[in-house]
Amino acid sequence: MNIQTLIKSLIAFILVLSAVLPFNVISSSAATASKVGWVSIDSGSLTVRSGPGTSYKKVGSLKNNVSVTVYSQAKNGWSQIGYQKKKAYVASQHLRMYSFLQDKTKIYTYK
């Protein structure tokens, strides 16, 4: 077997292998991790801002009990959320976050 035949066989093997085993893109779980939060206010609406603070521009508002995607929560009291296909900020004190895991195979009854 000459070297050209060996190289052609190796290339063919790699092509077949790449077609059979798709390449998966591995992304950082921290970059894609998000939670769902719910707006919790007594009255009016929650102001959505372009940055984490009251000095940033108002970009919108949210009503009570609206769910939002929460990307991160900072110690300074602001949460980064998804708002109109962009990232924006709201005061964390006005978000309800639930972090519990349930076994999908069990039936839970609350009294």
Order of alpha helices (4+ residues) and beta strands (2+ residues): alpha-alpha-beta-beta-beta-beta-beta-beta-beta
